[in-house]
Amino acid sequence: MFDAIWAKDLAERARAVRSTPSAASAYEKALRAWTVGTLCTGVPGPFVALARARFAELRLQLLIEYAEIAGPHALPDVISRLLLEIPAHPFDERLRVVLMRALHDSGRTADALAQYENLRSGLAADLGISPSMATQDVYSEILADDRRRAGEMWPGRPSPGEPVRPAQLPSDNDAFVGRTAELLTVIQSAAGVTEQRRRILGIVGVGGIGKTALAVRGAHLLRDSYPDGQIYINLRGFDPSHPALTPDAALHQLLTSVGARYIPSGREERIPLWRSLVADKRMLLVLDNAKSDDQIEDLLPGGSTCFVIVTSRNRLPRLVVRHAARRIHLGALNDQESLSLLTTAIGEDRVRAEPESAHRLMALCDRSPFALQIAAEQVVSTKGARIDDLVGQLEDVRQRLDRLQLDDDPLCSVRGVLSWSFAALSEDAAWAFRLLGVFPGASVTRRIASALFGVTVERADLLLGKLSALCLLEQANDRFTLHDLTRVYAAELSGELEPHERRHALSRVLSWYRVTLSGWNGNGVFLRGTRVEPPQSDVPPILFHSEHDCLRWCEAERPNIVALVHAAQHEGQHGAAWHLACLLFDYFYVAGQPLEWLNLLRVAMRSAEAASNHVARAILFNHCSVAYSRLGQNEIAVRQLKRGLDLLNHSDDWRHRISLLGNLASTLREAKKYDAARGPAREALALAQREGVDYYLAATHDVLCELNAETGRWEEAMRDGLPGLEYARRSLNRILEANLLINIGLAQHGLGRQGAAEESFGEALRISQDVGDLYHEGLALFGLARASTPGDVAEQGVRAEAVADLARRALAPLEQLHAEEAAEVRAFLAGLGV
C-alpha cells in the first residue's frame, strides 16, 4: 500500500543529499516508494484525485532530478524509464530535456534530435506553439557539440608512416538556424557505416537556399564519427569568378589531402589510387557546389566506410539512380526559422519593435537564408535605418533585386547567384526561362507551358525538365513552381525578348485558358447568359468530365487566372481580360469570396470600357450584381443590373437581356420588393419562351418559382418549378437543377407534402455535394431542417436536436461564403430552443 508521508519524506531526504556521492541511491530509494501501489486506490472524490495528481507529479520530478545526476553506468536504465513517461507527458519539456541529454551522453545523438523534433511537431500541431527558449538552447548545444579531438588538425607534413587525418571543414555558420528535420536526415544517412554499401547524400536546391551551410553544419556534427579525417572540396560548379573544377583537378586535391606521395598524371590511374587509399578509412567528404553528376562520379570512394555529402543546384539524378544516394531537396525556411535568422542578424529588440515589417521582409526575401542575410546587413549597416524602410524599397518589384545585394561584391547578390544558374542553361532552356518571366502566375503545368512557349506539350515537358534539373523550378506532380525571387529574376530577363515575342506568349496562354474554360460550357455558352465565341488554341484544352472537376480545376488555377486578367488589362489585351474574368462566374458563384470577385470584375470592366464593348460591360454589370447581392448590398446590385440593361439595345442581345432581367427579379425578391420583382421575371420568361433555349427557359422558370415560393404562392411555384426542372436537366446544368429542386422543395413543404419536400431537398443536397457547390449545399440542408421540423419541438427533444443538427450543418457553408441566408438560419436555430 502506498504510504504518502513516507514517500514525501524520502523525496526530501534525496533532495537534501543531491550534491553528495550518495544522491543516486537516495533517489532510487525514494522512487521505489511508488512501486508498491497508488494513493488511496478505489477512493473517489476530487480531494483524493488532486492528491494523486500531486504525488504523480512529485514522482516524475524525482525521476527527472535522478536523471540529471545519474552516472554513465546508469544511463541505459535512466533512458528506458524516461521513455516510458513520454506517452503520458508528451509536452513536458523538463522530461524531454533530460531525455535528450541522456541520449546524447550515451552516444545516441540522432535519437536525441528525434526527441526534440517529436516535441516540436507535437506542440505546433496540438497547441500552436514552439518549445521554450531553454529547450531550444539544449537542442542547439547538442547540435553544436563538436568535441574536437586533440591533434585532429593537420598543421604540417606528416612524418613517414604517420596516418594523415585531414580536418578541412570550413567554420560553422553562426547564423545557421532551423533545418531540424534536414539535419536529422544528414545524421541518419551517415548511420550504419559498417553496412556494405556507400553512404552518399545529395543536398540540392536553388542558389542561396543554404545547401552549403547545412552540409557544413551536418559535417561538424558527424566529425567524431569519422576519425580518419574530413575533406572539403569546393567544386565551383556555379562560380562566376572561377571555372568549375575538373574531375582530374579534384582527384589531385583529394589525393593530396590523404598524403599520397606520388600522384599519377592520368585520370584513369588517379581513380583507383584514390579509392585504394581510403578503402578502409572512416572519412567524411563534402563535395560542395557540384555542377553535374559527371563532375563527381569519379570522386566517390569505392568502399562502404566513408560518408559523402554533395551539394548542388543540379538535382543529380544519376547519383540517386546509379549510386543509391539519398537526396534532400532544400526549400525555403519556414516562418519561425526566418524570424530567428533575422533576430540573430538584426537584434531581438529591433525585430520585436517592428514585427509586421519583419514578417513582410521575410516574405519579400522569399524566406531564402541568403536573401535574408543580405537584407539584415542592409538594415544593420545603414545608420538610422528601420526594417520598414527596406520593406518599402523591396515592395517595388522593379528594384527588389537591386536592393538585395551588397555594394561592390558580386558574390553577395541574389541576382548574381541566380545568374550563375541561368548561365549554366542551354540556349533553349534559357529562352524558356525568359518566357516564364512573361507569365504572371507562380506556377505552370506542362500544358500551360506548352501554350506559353508555343511548342508541343512534349517539348514543353523537356524544357521544364531542364529548368527543374537546375532547381530554377520546383516540381510537384504536374505543377512547376518558381520561387518568388526566381520569378522576379525571370521577369527581369523577359525584357530581353522582342516585344512581339512577349505579346504573343501572353496571348497564347490567355487563349488556352479561355478555350479550356469555355469548352466545359459548350460552344461559348456559359452560366448566367454570357455568350462569347472563344479564341483558338493550338494546345489541347483540358476536357472536364463533370462540373465538379471544372470547379476544382478553377480553385487550383485561380491565382494564375486572376494574375492573367491583371496582366492582360495592363498589356492592352482587353478582350482576353474581360472574357477570362467572366469565365470565372461559375467558380465564384459557388465558392463565395465576393470581395475578391468584385476586385477582379473592376479590372475586367476597365478593359471592357477601353474596348468600347457594350455587351461586355453589360455582362460584367450582371456579374457584379451577383457579388453585391452576396454581400447583402441589394440596392447597389439593382443599380448595376439597370445599368447593364440600358446598354443592351440590339436584337441579338436577348441572351444577356434575359440574364439581367432574371437577376434583377431575384435581387428585388431578396430585397423583399416582391411586386417590383414580378415584372422583370415575367419579361425574362417571355423572352426565353420566344427563343426556346433550354438553359434560359430553366433559369427564368426558376426565378418565378423562387419568387412564388417565398411569397407563399405554393401552387404557382410548382407550376413554374416542375417544367423549369425538366429544362435544367435537358441543358445539363446541375447548379441550376439544384436551385430549382430547393425551390420546389419549399413549395412542397408549404403544401404540406413533407415526404416529397424532403426528397427534393435531399436530391439537391446530393447534386451540390457532387459539384462542390457550398452555397446550394447550405440551402438544401436548411430546407431539410425546415421540412423535418416537428409541430411542437418542445415536446420532442430528440427530434428537435436532429433538426438543429441539420441547421448547424447548413449554417457552416453559408457563413463560410458570407451568404445573407446565414442570418435566417441563425434565427431558425434560436427559435428551436435547443
C-alpha positions in Angstrom: 0.0 0.0 0.0 1.3 3.5 -0.9 2.5 5.5 2.1 2.2 9.2 1.1 4.0 10.5 4.2 6.9 8.0 3.8 7.2 8.9 0.1 7.3 12.6 0.7 9.9 12.1 3.5 12.1 10.0 1.2 11.9 12.7 -1.5 13.0 15.4 0.9 16.0 13.2 2.0 17.1 12.6 -1.6 17.0 16.3 -2.4 18.9 17.1 0.7 21.9 15.0 -0.4 21.6 15.9 -4.1 25.2 17.2 -4.4 26.7 14.2 -2.5 28.0 10.9 -3.7 25.1 9.1 -2.1 22.5 11.1 -4.1 21.8 8.4 -6.7 21.0 5.7 -4.2 18.8 8.2 -2.2 16.8 9.0 -5.3 16.5 5.3 -6.2 15.1 4.6 -2.7 12.6 7.5 -3.0 11.4 6.3 -6.4 10.8 2.8 -5.1 8.1 4.2 -2.8 5.8 4.4 -5.9 6.2 0.8 -6.8 4.0 -0.5 -4.0 0.7 0.9 -5.3 -1.3 4.1 -5.8 -2.5 6.6 -3.3 -6.0 5.7 -1.9 -6.8 3.1 -4.6 -10.5 3.0 -5.3 -11.4 6.1 -3.1 -13.5 8.6 -5.1 -13.7 12.3 -4.8 -11.9 15.5 -6.0 -9.7 15.8 -3.0 -8.2 12.4 -3.4 -7.9 12.9 -7.2 -5.9 16.1 -6.6 -3.7 14.3 -4.1 -3.0 11.5 -6.6 -2.1 14.1 -9.2 0.2 15.9 -6.8 2.1 12.8 -5.9 2.3 11.6 -9.5 3.9 15.0 -10.3 6.4 14.5 -7.4 7.4 11.1 -8.7 8.0 12.5 -12.2 10.1 15.4 -10.8 12.2 13.0 -8.7 12.8 10.8 -11.8 13.9 13.9 -13.8 16.2 15.0 -10.9 17.6 11.5 -10.7 18.3 11.5 -14.5 20.3 14.8 -14.1 22.7 13.2 -11.6 22.9 9.6 -12.9 26.3 8.4 -13.8 27.3 6.9 -17.2 26.7 3.3 -16.0 23.1 4.2 -15.1 22.2 5.9 -18.5 20.6 2.9 -20.2 18.2 2.3 -17.3 17.5 6.0 -17.0 16.7 6.3 -20.7 14.4 3.4 -20.6 12.5 4.8 -17.6 12.3 8.3 -19.2 11.0 6.9 -22.5 8.1 5.2 -20.6 7.0 8.6 -19.3 6.8 10.3 -22.7 3.4 9.0 -23.8 1.7 10.2 -20.6 3.6 13.6 -20.6 4.2 14.4 -24.3 4.5 18.2 -23.8 6.6 18.1 -20.5 9.7 20.0 -21.7 11.7 19.2 -18.4 11.2 15.5 -19.2 12.2 15.9 -22.8 15.4 17.9 -22.0 16.8 15.3 -19.5 16.0 12.5 -22.0 17.7 14.4 -24.9 20.8 15.0 -22.7 20.9 11.3 -21.6 20.6 10.0 -25.1 23.3 12.4 -26.4 25.6 11.5 -23.5 25.2 7.8 -24.3 26.2 8.4 -27.9 22.6 8.3 -29.3 22.7 11.9 -30.8 20.3 11.0 -33.6 17.7 9.7 -31.1 18.2 12.9 -29.0 17.5 15.1 -32.0 14.5 12.9 -32.9 13.0 13.5 -29.4 13.3 17.3 -30.0 11.6 17.1 -33.4 8.8 15.0 -31.9 8.3 17.6 -29.2 8.4 20.5 -31.6 6.0 19.0 -34.1 3.6 17.9 -31.3 3.5 21.4 -29.7 3.0 23.0 -33.1 0.2 20.6 -34.2 -1.8 20.4 -30.9 -1.1 23.8 -29.2 0.2 26.0 -32.0 3.4 27.0 -30.0 7.1 26.3 -30.1 9.4 24.8 -27.5 10.7 27.2 -24.9 13.9 29.1 -25.4 15.6 26.9 -22.7 14.7 23.7 -24.6 15.8 25.2 -27.9 19.1 26.1 -26.2 19.7 22.5 -25.1 18.9 21.4 -28.7 21.4 23.9 -30.0 24.1 22.7 -27.5 23.6 19.1 -28.7 23.9 20.1 -32.3 26.9 22.3 -31.7 28.8 19.8 -29.6 31.8 19.2 -31.9 34.0 17.6 -29.2 37.2 18.3 -31.0 39.9 15.7 -30.8 43.4 16.7 -29.8 45.8 16.6 -32.7 42.9 16.4 -35.3 44.1 19.4 -37.2 46.9 18.8 -39.7 49.3 21.7 -39.4 52.2 20.3 -41.4 53.5 17.4 -43.4 53.2 14.0 -41.7 56.3 12.1 -41.0 56.8 8.8 -42.8 54.3 6.1 -41.8 52.1 8.6 -39.9 48.5 8.4 -40.9 47.1 11.6 -42.5 44.0 12.9 -40.8 42.8 15.9 -42.8 40.4 18.3 -41.0 39.4 20.6 -43.8 35.8 21.6 -42.9 35.0 25.3 -43.2 34.0 27.0 -40.0 30.4 26.6 -39.0 28.0 29.5 -39.7 26.8 31.2 -36.5 23.7 32.5 -38.4 22.6 28.9 -39.2 19.0 28.4 -37.9 16.4 25.6 -38.1 16.6 22.8 -40.6 16.0 20.3 -37.8 14.4 17.7 -40.0 17.1 18.0 -42.6 19.9 17.8 -40.0 18.3 14.6 -38.7 18.3 13.2 -42.3 22.0 14.0 -42.6 22.8 12.2 -39.3 20.6 9.2 -40.2 22.1 9.0 -43.7 25.6 8.6 -42.1 24.4 6.0 -39.6 25.3 2.3 -40.0 28.6 2.9 -41.9 29.6 -0.7 -41.4 26.9 -1.9 -43.8 28.3 -3.0 -47.2 27.2 0.0 -49.2 28.4 3.5 -49.7 26.8 6.3 -47.8 26.0 9.2 -50.1 23.8 12.2 -49.5 22.9 14.9 -52.1 21.7 18.3 -50.9 20.1 20.1 -53.8 18.2 23.4 -54.2 18.2 26.8 -55.8 21.1 29.2 -55.2 21.2 30.9 -51.8 18.9 28.4 -50.1 21.5 27.2 -47.6 22.9 24.0 -49.0 26.5 24.6 -48.0 25.5 25.8 -44.6 23.5 22.6 -44.0 26.3 20.4 -45.3 28.9 22.1 -43.1 26.7 22.0 -40.0 25.9 18.3 -40.5 29.6 17.5 -41.2 30.7 19.2 -37.9 28.1 17.2 -36.0 29.4 14.0 -37.5 33.1 14.8 -37.2 33.8 12.5 -34.3 32.2 9.6 -36.1 34.9 9.8 -38.8 38.3 9.7 -37.0 40.3 9.2 -40.2 39.5 12.8 -41.3 37.2 15.1 -43.1 37.8 16.5 -46.6 36.1 19.6 -48.1 36.3 20.5 -51.7 34.6 23.4 -53.5 33.9 22.1 -56.9 33.0 25.6 -58.1 30.2 24.3 -60.3 28.4 27.7 -60.3 31.1 30.1 -59.5 31.3 33.3 -61.7 34.9 34.0 -60.9 36.4 30.6 -61.4 35.9 27.7 -63.8 34.4 24.5 -62.5 36.9 22.1 -61.0 37.6 19.3 -63.4 37.4 15.7 -62.1 41.2 15.4 -62.7 41.9 18.5 -60.6 39.5 17.3 -57.9 41.2 13.9 -57.8 44.6 15.6 -57.4 43.2 17.6 -54.5 41.8 14.5 -52.9 45.0 12.5 -53.2 47.0 15.4 -51.8 44.6 15.6 -48.8 45.2 12.0 -47.8 49.0 12.3 -48.1 49.7 10.5 -51.4 53.4 10.8 -52.1 53.1 10.0 -55.8 50.1 11.3 -57.9 49.7 9.8 -61.4 49.2 12.2 -64.2 46.3 10.3 -65.8 42.8 10.3 -64.5 42.3 6.6 -65.1 45.3 6.0 -62.7 44.2 8.5 -60.1 40.7 7.0 -59.6 41.9 3.5 -58.4 44.7 5.1 -56.3 42.2 7.4 -54.5 39.8 4.5 -53.8 42.6 2.3 -52.6 43.9 4.9 -50.1 40.5 5.4 -48.5 39.3 1.8 -48.8 39.4 1.0 -45.1 39.2 4.6 -43.8 36.3 6.1 -42.0 36.3 9.5 -43.7 33.8 12.2 -44.4 33.8 14.0 -47.7 32.0 17.3 -48.5 31.8 17.9 -52.3 30.4 21.4 -52.4 28.8 23.2 -55.3 28.9 20.3 -57.8 27.9 21.2 -61.4 26.7 17.8 -62.5 26.9 14.0 -61.9 29.8 13.8 -64.4 31.9 16.1 -62.1 31.6 13.9 -59.0 31.2 10.2 -60.1 34.9 9.5 -60.2 35.4 11.2 -56.8 33.2 8.7 -54.9 35.1 6.2 -52.7 34.6 2.6 -53.6 34.2 1.2 -50.1 31.4 1.3 -47.5 33.2 3.2 -44.7 33.2 6.7 -46.0 30.3 9.2 -45.9 29.9 11.7 -48.8 27.8 14.8 -48.8 27.3 16.5 -52.2 25.7 19.9 -52.6 24.4 21.2 -56.0 21.9 23.3 -57.8 21.6 20.3 -60.1 19.2 17.5 -58.9 21.9 14.9 -59.6 19.5 12.2 -60.8 22.3 9.8 -61.8 23.8 9.9 -58.3 20.4 8.8 -57.0 19.7 6.1 -59.6 23.2 4.6 -60.0 24.7 5.1 -56.6 21.6 4.8 -54.4 22.2 8.3 -53.0 19.8 9.8 -50.6 18.6 13.3 -51.6 17.5 16.3 -49.6 15.6 18.9 -51.7 16.2 22.0 -49.7 13.4 24.6 -49.8 12.8 28.0 -48.1 13.0 28.4 -44.4 9.7 28.4 -42.5 8.4 31.5 -40.7 9.9 30.6 -37.4 13.3 29.9 -38.8 13.2 33.1 -40.9 12.3 35.2 -37.9 15.0 33.5 -35.9 17.6 34.3 -38.6 16.5 38.0 -38.7 16.6 38.2 -34.9 20.1 36.8 -34.8 21.3 39.2 -37.6 19.4 42.4 -36.7 18.8 42.0 -33.0 15.8 40.9 -30.9 14.8 44.4 -29.8 14.7 45.8 -33.3 12.8 42.9 -34.7 10.3 43.0 -31.8 9.8 46.7 -32.3 8.7 46.1 -36.0 7.0 42.7 -36.0 4.8 43.3 -39.1 7.7 44.7 -41.1 9.9 41.8 -40.1 7.3 39.3 -41.3 6.8 41.3 -44.6 10.6 41.3 -45.1 10.6 37.5 -44.7 8.0 37.2 -47.4 9.8 39.7 -49.8 13.0 37.7 -49.3 11.2 34.5 -50.2 12.4 33.1 -46.8 15.8 32.5 -48.5 18.6 32.4 -45.9 21.0 34.2 -48.4 18.5 37.0 -49.2 17.5 37.4 -45.5 21.2 37.8 -44.5 21.8 40.4 -47.2 18.6 42.3 -46.1 19.7 42.1 -42.5 23.1 43.6 -43.4 21.4 46.4 -45.3 19.4 47.3 -42.1 22.3 46.9 -39.7 24.9 48.8 -41.8 22.8 51.8 -42.7 22.7 54.3 -39.9 19.2 55.0 -38.5 17.6 52.5 -40.9 14.4 50.8 -39.9 13.2 47.4 -41.2 10.2 49.2 -42.6 12.4 51.4 -44.7 13.9 48.4 -46.5 10.5 46.8 -46.9 9.2 49.9 -48.6 12.1 49.7 -51.1 11.6 45.9 -51.7 7.9 46.3 -52.3 8.8 47.8 -55.7 9.4 44.7 -57.7 11.5 46.6 -60.2 14.2 47.3 -57.7 13.9 44.3 -55.4 16.9 42.5 -56.8 18.9 45.8 -56.9 18.4 46.1 -53.1 19.2 42.5 -52.3 22.9 42.9 -52.9 25.9 44.3 -51.1 27.9 47.1 -52.8 30.9 46.1 -54.9 30.5 42.4 -54.0 29.1 40.3 -56.9 29.2 37.2 -54.6 26.7 38.8 -52.2 23.9 39.4 -54.7 20.7 37.5 -55.2 20.7 38.5 -58.8 24.3 37.2 -59.1 23.5 33.9 -57.5 20.6 33.3 -59.8 22.6 34.5 -62.8 25.1 31.7 -62.3 22.4 29.1 -62.6 21.0 30.9 -65.6 24.4 30.9 -67.3 24.5 27.1 -67.0 21.4 26.6 -69.0 21.3 25.5 -72.6 20.2 28.1 -75.2 16.6 26.6 -75.5 16.2 26.3 -71.7 17.4 29.9 -71.3 14.8 31.0 -73.8 12.1 29.1 -71.9 13.1 30.7 -68.6 12.8 34.2 -70.1 9.3 33.3 -71.4 8.3 32.1 -67.9 9.1 35.7 -66.9 6.2 36.8 -69.1 3.7 34.5 -67.2 2.4 36.4 -64.2 1.4 33.4 -62.1 3.6 31.5 -59.7 3.3 28.0 -61.2 2.7 26.3 -64.5 1.7 22.9 -65.8 3.0 21.2 -68.9 0.0 22.4 -70.9 0.3 25.9 -69.7 4.0 26.0 -70.5 3.2 24.5 -73.9 0.8 27.4 -74.7 3.3 29.9 -73.2 6.3 28.6 -75.2 4.3 27.9 -78.4 5.6 24.3 -78.6 4.1 20.9 -78.2 3.4 19.5 -74.7 6.2 17.0 -75.1 8.7 19.8 -76.0 7.5 21.9 -73.1 8.0 19.0 -70.7 11.6 18.6 -71.9 12.3 22.4 -71.3 10.6 22.3 -67.9 12.8 19.3 -67.0 16.0 21.2 -67.9 15.0 24.1 -65.7 13.9 21.8 -62.9 17.2 19.9 -63.1 19.0 23.1 -62.0 16.4 23.9 -59.3 15.2 27.0 -61.1 11.8 25.3 -60.9 10.4 23.2 -58.1 8.3 20.3 -59.4 5.4 18.7 -57.6 3.4 16.2 -59.7 2.4 18.1 -62.9 3.0 21.5 -61.4 6.2 23.5 -61.7 6.7 26.5 -59.3 9.1 29.3 -59.3 10.3 30.8 -56.0 9.3 34.4 -55.7 12.8 35.9 -56.2 13.5 33.5 -59.1 10.2 34.7 -60.7 11.3 38.3 -60.3 14.6 37.4 -62.0 12.8 35.7 -64.8 10.5 38.7 -65.3 13.6 40.9 -65.5 15.2 38.6 -68.1 12.0 38.6 -70.2 12.8 42.2 -71.1 15.5 40.8 -73.3 12.8 39.2 -75.6 11.4 41.1 -78.5 8.1 43.0 -77.7 6.1 40.9 -80.1 7.5 37.7 -78.7 6.3 38.7 -75.2 2.9 39.8 -76.5 2.4 36.6 -78.4 3.4 34.4 -75.5 0.9 36.1 -73.2 -1.8 36.0 -75.9 -1.2 32.2 -76.4 -1.6 31.4 -72.7 -4.7 33.6 -72.4 -6.3 31.8 -75.3 -5.6 28.4 -73.8 -7.2 29.3 -70.5 -10.3 30.8 -72.3 -10.7 27.8 -74.6 -10.4 25.4 -71.6 -13.0 27.3 -69.5 -15.3 27.9 -72.5 -15.1 24.2 -73.5 -16.9 22.9 -70.4 -19.9 25.1 -71.2 -20.1 24.2 -74.8 -20.0 26.4 -77.9 -19.1 29.5 -75.9 -22.2 29.4 -73.8 -21.6 29.5 -70.0 -23.8 30.2 -67.0 -25.9 33.3 -66.4 -26.2 34.2 -70.1 -22.7 35.1 -71.1 -22.0 34.1 -74.6 -18.7 34.8 -76.4 -17.1 32.8 -79.1 -13.7 31.7 -77.6 -10.5 32.1 -79.5 -8.5 29.2 -81.0 -5.6 27.5 -79.2 -3.0 25.1 -80.7 -2.6 23.4 -77.3 -5.4 20.9 -76.5 -7.6 22.3 -73.7 -8.4 20.3 -70.6 -11.6 18.3 -71.0 -13.6 18.1 -67.8 -15.8 15.1 -67.0 -18.1 17.0 -64.7 -18.9 20.4 -63.3 -17.2 19.4 -60.1 -13.9 18.7 -62.0 -14.1 22.1 -63.6 -14.7 23.9 -60.3 -11.8 22.1 -58.6 -9.5 23.0 -61.5 -10.6 26.6 -61.2 -9.7 26.6 -57.5 -6.2 25.3 -58.3 -5.7 27.8 -61.2 -7.5 30.8 -59.6 -4.2 32.6 -58.6 -2.9 32.2 -62.2 -6.2 33.3 -63.8 -6.5 36.4 -61.6 -2.9 37.3 -62.3 -3.5 36.8 -66.1 -6.6 39.1 -66.1 -4.5 41.9 -64.5 -1.6 41.3 -66.9 -3.9 41.3 -69.9 -5.5 44.5 -68.8 -2.1 46.1 -68.2 -0.8 45.0 -71.6 -3.8 46.2 -73.5 -5.2 42.7 -74.4 -8.6 43.9 -73.3 -10.8 41.3 -75.0 -9.0 38.5 -73.3 -9.0 40.3 -69.9 -12.8 40.8 -69.6 -13.7 37.5 -71.2 -11.4 35.5 -68.9 -12.8 37.3 -65.8 -16.4 36.4 -66.9 -15.5 32.8 -67.4 -14.8 32.6 -63.6 -18.5 33.2 -62.9 -19.4 29.7 -62.0 -16.4 29.3 -59.7 -17.1 32.5 -57.7 -20.9 31.7 -57.7 -20.3 28.5 -55.7 -17.1 29.4 -53.9 -18.1 32.8 -52.5 -15.2 35.3 -52.0 -17.4 38.2 -53.2 -14.8 40.9 -52.4 -12.1 39.2 -54.4 -14.6 38.7 -57.2 -15.6 42.3 -57.3 -11.9 43.4 -57.4 -11.4 41.1 -60.4 -14.6 42.4 -62.1 -13.4 46.0 -61.7 -10.2 45.2 -63.6 -12.2 43.5 -66.3 -14.6 46.5 -66.5 -11.7 48.8 -67.3 -10.8 46.5 -70.2 -14.4 46.4 -71.4 -14.6 50.2 -71.3 -11.2 50.5 -73.1 -12.5 48.2 -75.8 -15.8 50.2 -76.0 -17.7 46.9 -75.8 -21.2 47.5 -74.6 -22.1 43.8 -74.3 -19.0 43.1 -72.2 -19.9 45.9 -69.9 -23.5 44.6 -69.6 -22.2 41.1 -68.7 -19.9 42.5 -66.1 -22.6 44.6 -64.5 -24.7 41.4 -64.4 -21.9 39.5 -62.6 -21.1 42.5 -60.3 -24.8 42.4 -59.2 -24.5 38.8 -58.0 -21.4 39.7 -56.0 -23.0 42.7 -54.4 -26.1 40.6 -53.7 -24.0 38.0 -51.9 -22.7 40.9 -49.7 -26.3 41.9 -48.9 -25.9 45.1 -50.8 -29.1 44.7 -52.9 -29.6 48.4 -53.8 -26.2 48.6 -55.4 -26.9 45.3 -57.2 -30.2 46.6 -58.6 -28.3 49.7 -59.9 -25.7 47.5 -61.6 -28.4 45.5 -63.3 -30.3 48.5 -64.6 -27.0 50.0 -66.0 -26.5 46.7 -67.8 -30.0 46.7 -69.2 -29.5 50.2 -70.5 -26.5 49.0 -72.6 -28.5 46.4 -74.5 -30.2 47.9 -77.5 -29.7 45.3 -80.2 -32.0 42.4 -81.1 -29.2 39.9 -80.8 -28.6 40.9 -77.1 -31.6 38.8 -76.0 -29.4 36.2 -74.1 -27.8 38.9 -71.9 -31.1 40.7 -71.5 -32.8 37.5 -70.2 -30.0 37.0 -67.7 -30.1 40.6 -66.5 -33.8 40.6 -66.1 -33.8 37.3 -64.2 -31.1 38.6 -61.8 -33.0 41.9 -61.4 -36.1 40.0 -60.4 -34.0 37.8 -58.0 -32.3 40.8 -56.4 -35.6 42.6 -55.9 -37.0 39.4 -54.3 -34.1 39.3 -51.9 -34.8 42.9 -51.0 -38.4 41.9 -50.3 -39.7 44.0 -53.1 -41.9 41.2 -54.4 -44.4 43.2 -56.6 -41.5 45.0 -58.3 -39.8 41.7 -59.0 -42.7 40.1 -60.9 -42.4 42.4 -64.0 -38.8 41.7 -64.9 -39.3 38.0 -64.0 -42.3 37.6 -66.5 -40.5 39.7 -69.2 -37.5 37.3 -68.9 -39.7 34.3 -69.2 -41.4 35.7 -72.2 -38.1 36.3 -74.0 -36.9 32.8 -73.1 -40.1 31.2 -74.5 -39.7 33.2 -77.7 -36.1 31.9 -78.2 -36.8 28.4 -77.0 -33.4 27.6 -75.5 -33.5 25.1 -72.6 -31.0 26.9 -70.3 -32.8 30.2 -70.4 -36.2 28.5 -70.0 -34.9 26.7 -66.9 -33.4 29.9 -65.5 -36.5 32.1 -66.0 -38.8 29.4 -64.6 -36.5 29.2 -61.6 -36.8 32.9 -60.9 -40.6 32.8 -60.9 -40.6 29.6 -58.9 -38.4 31.1 -56.2 -40.4 34.3 -56.1 -43.8 32.4 -55.7 -42.4 30.1 -53.1 -41.1 32.9 -51.0 -44.4 34.7 -51.1 -46.4 31.6 -50.2 -47.9 31.0 -53.7 -47.1 27.3 -53.5 -49.2 26.1 -56.4 -47.8 28.8 -58.8 -44.3 27.9 -57.6 -44.9 24.2 -58.5 -46.3 25.2 -61.9 -43.1 27.2 -62.7 -40.7 24.9 -60.9 -41.5 21.5 -62.5 -41.1 22.5 -66.1 -38.0 24.5 -65.1 -36.5 21.4 -63.6 -37.0 19.5 -66.8 -35.4 22.2 -68.8 -32.4 22.3 -66.4 -31.9 18.6 -66.7 -32.0 18.8 -70.5 -29.5 21.6 -70.5 -27.2 19.5 -68.2 -26.9 22.5 -65.7 -26.6 20.9 -62.3 -26.3 24.1 -60.3 -29.5 25.4 -61.8 -31.1 21.9 -61.2 -30.1 22.1 -57.5 -31.6 25.6 -57.1 -34.9 24.5 -58.7 -35.1 21.4 -56.5 -34.7 23.6 -53.4 -37.4 26.0 -54.6 -39.7 23.1 -55.5 -39.0 21.6 -52.0 -40.0 24.9 -50.4 -43.3 24.8 -52.3 -43.9 21.2 -51.4 -43.3 21.9 -47.8 -45.7 24.8 -48.0 -48.4 22.5 -49.5 -47.9 20.0 -46.6 -46.2 17.4 -48.8 -43.3 16.7 -46.3 -42.1 13.5 -47.8 -41.9 15.0 -51.3 -40.2 18.1 -49.9 -37.5 16.0 -48.1 -36.9 14.1 -51.3 -36.4 17.3 -53.3 -34.1 18.8 -50.7 -32.1 15.5 -50.4 -31.6 15.3 -54.2 -30.5 19.0 -54.2 -28.0 18.2 -51.5 -26.5 15.3 -53.4 -26.1 17.3 -56.5 -24.5 20.2 -54.6 -22.0 18.0 -52.8 -21.1 16.2 -56.0 -20.5 19.5 -57.8 -18.8 21.1 -54.8 -21.4 23.9 -54.6 -21.3 25.1 -50.9 -24.0 27.7 -51.4 -26.7 25.3 -52.5 -25.5 22.7 -50.1 -26.2 25.1 -47.3 -29.7 25.9 -48.7 -30.5 22.2 -49.2 -29.6 21.4 -45.6 -31.6 24.3 -44.3 -34.6 23.1 -46.4 -34.3 19.6 -44.9 -34.2 21.2 -41.4 -37.4 23.1 -42.0 -39.1 20.2 -43.7 -38.2 18.0 -40.7 -39.3 20.4 -38.0 -42.0 18.7 -35.8 -45.1 20.5 -34.8 -44.1 21.0 -31.1 -40.3 20.8 -30.8 -40.5 21.4 -27.0 -42.2 18.1 -26.5 -39.9 16.2 -28.9 -36.4 16.9 -27.7 -34.7 14.1 -29.7 -36.4 15.2 -32.9 -35.6 18.9 -32.3 -31.9 18.1 -31.8 -31.8 16.3 -35.1 -33.4 19.3 -36.8 -30.9 21.6 -35.0 -28.0 19.4 -36.3 -29.2 19.9 -39.9 -29.5 23.6 -39.4 -26.0 23.8 -37.9 -24.6 21.9 -40.9 -26.4 24.4 -43.1 -25.0 27.3 -41.3 -21.3 26.3 -41.7 -21.1 26.7 -45.5 -23.3 29.8 -45.6 -21.2 31.5 -43.0 -18.0 30.4 -44.9 -19.4 32.2 -48.0 -20.7 35.2 -46.0 -24.1 34.5 -47.5 -27.0 36.6 -46.3 -29.1 33.5 -45.7 -26.9 32.7 -42.8 -28.9 35.2 -40.7 -32.1 33.3 -41.4 -30.5 30.0 -40.3 -29.3 31.6 -37.1 -32.8 32.9 -36.3 -34.2 29.4 -37.0 -31.8 27.8 -34.6 -32.6 30.4 -31.9 -36.3 29.5 -32.3 -35.7 25.8 -31.7 -34.6 26.5 -28.2 -32.0 23.6 -28.1 
